[in-house]
Amino acid sequence: MLRLRFYSTLLVLWCMVHAAGAQQFFIGYCDDELAAGLHPVGLQGIGDTRISAAIHMPRTRMVRYEGMTITRLRFAVRNGLKNVSVWIRTSLASSSVVVQSVAEVSDGWNEVELRSPYTIDGSDLYIGYTATQPEGYEGILAYGEGSELTSWLAVGNEWADYHEMGLGILYIQAVAEGTMKEREAVVLSVGTDRMLYADGSQLAVSGEVENLSASPLEGYTLSYAIDGTQVATQTVNGLLQPDATASFSHVLDLPVLSEGRHELAVSIAGDQRAADFYVYASSYPRMVLLEHFTSLNCVNCPPVDRLIEQVVEGRQDVAWVTHRVGYRDDEFTLEDSRQLTRFGVAGNPYVMLDRTSFTDGEPPAFTLGGYDAEQVGYMFDYAASMPSFVSLQAATTVADRGLTIDVVGEGKAFVSDLYPRATLHVYLIEDAVEAVGTQAGDANKKVHDNILRRFVTPVRGQLPAWTADGSTLTFSATLQAELAQEWVTDHLRVVAFLVDQAPTGSGYPSGQVLNTVETRVGHTSGVSSFVTTQPSDALWTTVDGRHVVIPRSKGLYIHNGRKCIIK
């Protein structure tokens, strides 16, 4: 059994210590002295394993040291860890920019002189170490109350922020040497309101600046550039005190740009920070994946079934699948479906549309209780209007109860940048299935559609191999499945879809469905032609600015710029 043991106090200590001698800085969050009565941290019951620990140093902290050099890394552990190496990374998902093995580890603080010092450019850094932890050993040292910056651990390559589980501040530091620059102001962060923009649309940019000088700034000017060409300036009036930060925002009319990735840079007093965004001229038609969580035991499910049937009647852009989990199992329940309840399924009936959250901060799965057909239809229209940059085609053949499924995918050239770990998922569905049990709430309903019979791919999907082909990417996959004797071939269909990310840790990701295709067994279907759709903005917002597709509760909302009260 996996058991993580923590013992930590409630003391908070942030430490960025200026050492004696003006040109050396200890960068980290921990105290130099080890706290009294420390209890080490370890993992129990999994044998010898690779474990890593790291702290996150964001740009807001590192920009002061830009141009200086990290010459040493320091970490404190209990003696006994094996095969230890220290490293610096720009993200936990990337390779180390500096890595060095440690020949011998002592109890307490260890200091490693880097053979390849790292020059600080002001970007985010992760500083950490990796080691083999023997069975039953506890050697990682931490103390106090951690934060989202201080307490990152990984078993193997699966990183997680452990401060909310009680892990304190890790004893990790970097030693930087050099001369701190005299500077006026810096751009701490830059972000765009979304990643994808239709050709000719507007881009909203926001971020933060900080005054690093010893005197107040009496106003400042921001310069905006796209791909190195200045497109706008913005003068901000007012006083910005030393060490103070200020937010900025601006709306840019995008010039004519080629389809693909572009760089937006914001600069102030010679300091620059950039963010990528993408432009598209066209997109593919979208089919919406409706995943419906229901069961024979759910007395509230039949009215929702009828509501969905009313909404999707005549639509050719919805693939309907039922998962028989979330409340009580029935004769159609598949064990693999249970993993999907992690999308926020808290009972039956629940639904997901393209595994997309319809309200900021809420999970993708939600109940349709209290909605009418017009409201639900609007949700489907909204989901279907989202631009898709991949398309799918599927073909099936049957021989001696063996099913062959061929799936072909096509995508825009920038798909590999936006969705580098997109996964392919394939379901086998049967319609017109007569149940043995009785449907609660509707004893006359014996025949059921949209029954999920099999996950043809693993529940977490499989990574397709994309091939570059001019301005597009393509992939093809062939899958095999055996058909049970009781399944009626003419009632079977295949649903294939792409999800924008593969899971990198425990649990199931809230990845959005990029596009879907469905076809009857023995047939071929799919589309690949472009359309010039643009994303539809949510018309409703709460008074605090959160987007909602349909208001779920009573209260005050903003609709098309006008205040409305939902009673």
N, C-alpha and C positions, 0 to 999 in steps of 0.2 A: 504493500500500500504506500502511495506517495504521501509523505507528511513533511511539511515545511515548518520548522520551528523558529519562532522569533521571540527574542526577549529585548525590549527596548523601552527607554524612558520617554517622557513627553517633552523633553527639552528640544527646542529648535535652535540650531546654530548654523548660520550662513557664514562661510569663511572665505574671503579673498584677501589674503594677508600680504602686506608689503613688507618684505624682509629687510634686515639691516643691510645698508648698501643700496643705493637708490634704484639700481637697474635689475633687480631680481624680484619676481613675483611668484607666490604660491597660489595656484588657481584651483579652486574646488569649493566644497561646501562644508567640509569637516574641520574640526578642531585639530591642531597639531598634536596635542597630547591625547593619548588614548583614555577614554572615560574609565573610571573605576568600576570594577565588577562587571565587565563586559561578558556577555554570553554569546558565543559564535552561532552562526546560522548554518544549517545544512539540510540536505535532502535525505530522507530515510526510506529504506525498503526498495531501492532500485539498483543496488550494486554500484560498482565503479561507473562513474558517468562524467561527461564533460559539462562543466558549469562555468558560466561567465557572469561578470558583474560590471556595471558601468554607471557613470554619471553623464548627464546631458548638460553641455555648456552652450546655451543659445547665443545667437548673434548679439542680443542685448547685453551680454556680458563679455563676449569675445572681441567686440569691435574696439574696445579700449586698447587691446593688446596687438592690434593689427601691425604687421611688420616685425614684431618680436619673434623670438625663436623658442620653441619648447625643446629643452635640452635633456630633461629628466622626467620620469614618471615615478610616482610614489604610491604605494598601496600597503595596507596593514591587514594581515591575516594571522591565523594560528598555524604553527608549523605542522606540516603533514600533507598539504596539497602537492600534487605531482604535475610534471609537464606544464609548468606555468609559462605563460607569455603575456606581455603587456602590449597594448595597441592604442591607436588613435583612428577614429573613423568619422566620416562626415554624416553618416546615418547608420542605424543598426542593420539596415538591409544591404549596405554596400560593403565592398572589400576594405580592408584596413589600409590607410595611407601610410601608417607606420606600424610595424609589428616587430617584436624582438623577444626571443626566448630568455627565460631567467634560469640560470644554471642552478642556483641554490636559493631556497626561500627560508628566511628566518622568522621566528615568532615575533610578531609586532610589525613595526614599519620596515618596508623594503624599498630601496631607492635604486632605480635603474638608469644608468647613463645611456642615452640613446646614441647608437652608432650613426643614425641618420636623423638629425634634428629636424623638427617640423616648423616651417615658417607660417605663422598665423596670418590668414587673409581676412579675418573678421567673420567667417562663416560659422555656422553651427558645428560643434564638435561633440563626439562621444568619446570619453576616455575610460578605458577599462582594462580588465585582465581576464584570461581564460585559463582554466586548470582542470586536471582530472581529480575528481573527489573520490577517495576510496570509500568503500561500503561502510556505512555507519559513522562517517567522519563529519565534523562540523567545523569549518575553518574560516568562513567569510565573516568579517567584522563590520558591524554597523551600530549606530547608537541614535538616541533621540527620536524625534518625529520627522519622518522624511516628507518629501514632496514629489511632484511629478517629474522633477529634475534629478533627484538624488538616489533613486533606489531601483535601478533596472537590473533584472536577473534573467538568465536564459539557461534552460536545460537543453543541451544540443544547440539548435539554432532557433528555438522558439522563445522570443523575447517577450517580456511582460513587465509592466510597471507594478512593483510589489509594495509601494508605500501604503496603498489603501488596505493591504493585508497585514500591516504592522511592521514592515521592514523600515528601519531607520535610515540615517544618512550613512552611505558607504564611505569607508576610509580610502578615498582615492584622490590624488592631487596631481597636477602638472606643474612643473617649474618652468617659468618663462623668463628669458633674459633678453636684454636689449634696451632701446631708448623709446619711451612712450612719446608718441607724436603729439605736438601741439595742434589741436584741431578745433574748429568752430562747431560744426554740427554734422551729424551723420543720419542717413536713412536707416532706421532699424529694421523695417519690414515693408514689404510691398505685396499686395494681393489684388486679384481681379475678382469681380462678382461671380464669374464662372470660368470654366476652362474653354468652352466652345462657343464660337460666335458665327452667326450667319454673315456671309459677305455683305459689307455695307452697313452693319448694325453699329450700335454704340457699346462702348466698354466702360464700365465703372471701376475705377481703381481706388484703393484706400491703403493706408499704412500709417507708420509712426516715424517721427524724427526725434532726435535727442540733441540737446545743447551740451557739448563736451567742453566748451570753453569756460574760463573763469568769470566771464562777464555775461550779463543778459544780452540776448539777441533782440534787437528792435526790428522785428519783421524779418522775413527771409523769402527767397524765391526758389520754387521747385521747377525743375525742367523735366519734361516727359519726352522720351524718344522710343520709336519702334524700329527695331532692327538697325539701330545706330543713327537714325534720322530723327531730328527733333520735330515733334508734332505739336507741342504746346508748352506754355509756361504758366505758372500759377504763383502769384504774389500773396503771401499770408502776412497780414498785419498783426500787431500785438507784440507783447513782450514774452520771450521764452527764457526763463531763468536757467542758471547753470545747473546741469544734471537733471533738468526737467525734460519730460517728453510731451509731445503733442501729436494728436491724430490729424490726418489730412485725408481728403477725398476729392475726386475730380471725375468728370465724365468726358470721354474722348469720342469723337466721331472717327471711326476707323477709316483710314484711306483705303484705296484699292490694294488688296493684298492677295498673294497667291494662296491657294489652298494648302493647309499644313501648319507647321509650328512657326511661331514668331516670338520675339522677345520684346517685352515692355520694360524699359529702364527708367527709374526715377532718380534724379541726382540733386544734391544740395551742397554748395560750397566745395565742389570737387569730389564728394563722396557719392557713390552710386550703388543702388540695389535693384536687382532685376527679377522678373517673373515671366514664365512662359505662358503663352495662350495659343489657341488653335483657331483657324478660320476654315469654314467649309462653304462650298458653293452649292452642294446638293447632298441629299441623303437617300437612303433606301426606304421603301415602304416598311412599316412596322406591323408585326403581329403581336398582340398582347398575350402574355402568359397569365392566365387566371388559375391560381392554386387555391383550392377551396377545401377547408378543413371541416369535416362533417362526419356523422356516423348514424347508424340505424337507431342508436339509443338516444339521440338528441331530439327532444320534443319541440324545440324551437327551430329546428333546421328546415322542415318542409316549407314554411312561409318564405324563407330566404331562398330556397331552391326555386320556388315559383317566381320570386322577384328577379333572380339572375336569368332564368329562362326568358322572362319578358324582355329583359334588357338586351340579351345577346341574340334574340330571334332576328334573323336576317343579316346579322353581322358576319363578315368573312375574315375579320381581323382579330379574333379571340380564340385561343386554344385553352379549353377548359379541362382541368385535371382535379380530381378529388383525392385528398389524403385523409384516411380514416383514423386520425389521431387527434389528440387535444382534449378529449372529454373521456369517453369510454370506448374501448376497442370493439370492433364488430368483425364479421366474417371476411371483410375485405381489407383488414388492417395489414400493412406491411411494416416490418420492424424498422426498415430504413427510413420510413417517413418520420419517425420520432425525432430525428436530428433536425428536421425543419421547424419544429416547435420553438427552436431557439430564435426564430425571427420575431418572437413576441406573441405566439399563439397561447392564449390563456383559457381556451375552452372551445366549444362549438356553438354556432357556426362562426368561423373566422375566414378571411380571404386575404390574399396578396395579389397585387397587380404588378407584374414584372419585378417583384421583390423590392419595390420602391416605397419609401416613406412618403406619405401624402401630407404630413405635417412635420415641420422642423422639430427634431428632438424626440420624435415618437418612432416606435419600431414599424417595419413594413406591414406586419399583419394587424388587421383590425376587424371589428365586427360590423356588420351591416344593419344592426338593430337600430330602428328609428329613421332609416333612410327610405325615400320613395324611389320609384323607377327613374324619374327625371334626374334626381341627384346622382344615382348610381350610374346612369347613362353618361352624365357629365364626367364622372371619374374615368370611365372607359375611354371617352373621347380625349380626355386630357392625357391618359397614358399612351393612347395610339398616336397622339400628335407629337410626341417626343422624337426628335430626329435620331435615326439609327445609322451607324456607319459600318455595319456589317450586314450581310444577307446570308441566308441559308437555303439550300435545296436538299431534299431528301428523297430517296428512292428505295423501295423494298421489293424483295422477292422471297417466295416461300417454296421450299422443297422438302417433302417428308417431315413436316412439322418443324423444320429448321428455318429460321428467319435471318435473312441477310439485310442489313441496313447500311446504305451508303449515304453519307452526309458530306456535302460540299459547301465550303464557306468562302465568302468574298468580302473584302474590307478595304476601306480607304488606306492609303499609304501610312497615315499617322496612327492607325489602330495599334500597332506594336508599341508606340510611345505611350499612348493613353491607357492601354489595357495589356501590359506585358505578360500578365498571368491569367488571361481570360480562359475560362474552362468550358468545355463542351459537355452538355448533359443530354441524355436521351431517355425518354419514358416510353413504355408500351402501355397503351390504354385500350380498354374494351368498353363498348357501349351495349345497351339493350341486354343487361345482365339481370337474370331473375334471382332475387335474394331468397334465402331460406328463412331468415328471420323477418320480423315485422318492423316496419318503420314507425318509431315512436312519433305520435302526433299526426300520423296519416296511415292508418291501417290498410288503406286501399292501394298504397304505393308498393308494388312488388318488383317492378322493373326499374333498373337504375342505369344511368349513363355515366361516362367519364371515370370509370373505375380504373385506378392505377394498378396494373398487373405486375409490372416489373420495372426496376431501375436497371436499364441496360448498361449504362455507365455507372461507375461508383457514385455514391450519393454526393460526394464532393467534386464530381466531374473528372474529366481528364484534359490534360493540356494538349491542344492540337498543335501541329507543326506548320507554322505559316511559311509561305514562300513568296518572296517579292517578285512581282510581275509588272514592271513598269510603274504606273501610278497606283496600283492596287496590290493587295495581299490575297493569297488564296490558301486553302487547305482542303484536304479530303480525308475522310475516315471511314473505314469499313468495320461494322460491328456485327456480332453474331448473337443470336438468342434462340433458345428452344421454346416452342409453344406447347403449353399443356393441352392434353387431349380434350378437356372440357371447354377450352376457349374456342369461340366461333371465329374463324379467320375473317369472314366478311364483316365482322363487327369490330375488328381491331384497327387501331391507328397508331402511328408513331408521332411523338412530339419531341422535337430537338430544339435546344436553345443554348445560347452562349451567355455566360455570366462574367461580369467584368473583373473578377479576381478569384484566384484560388486561395484557400485558407492558408495562413502562415503560422497559426497557433492553435491552441485548443478551442473547441467550440466551432460554431458555424458562422461564416462571415455574412454580413448584410450586403452582399454584392448585388448590384442591379443587373437585371436581364437586358442584354444588348439587343437581341432579336430572337424570334422564334419561328419555326416552321412546323406544320403538321401535315401528315399525309395518310390516307387509308392504306392499309397493307395491300401490296400488289400494285400500288400506284406511285407516281412521282409528282412532287409539287414543290413550289418555291418560286421566288422572284429575285431578279437581280438588277432590274432597271432603276435608275436614279429618279428621285422626285425632288422638287425644290422646296420641301417643307422647312419651316422654321419652328423653334420651340415655342410653345404657348406658355406665357407666364400665368401663374396662378392669379385669378381675379380677386380672390379673397385674401385679406391679411388680418391678423389680430391688431389691436391698437398698439402693441409693442413691436410690430413689424414682422412677425412670423408668418410665413406663407402657409395657407391651408387651401386645399382644393374645394372642400365643402365644409362649412362650419359643423363641428360635431356636438357642440353644446350651446346653450343659450348665452347671450351676451352681446357686447358691442364689437362690430367688425367693420372693416373698410372694404367696400366693394366698388371697383372701378372708380376709386378716388372719393367715394361718398360714404359717410357713416351710416351703418344699418344696424338695427337691433333685431337679433334673432330671439323670438319669444317661444 
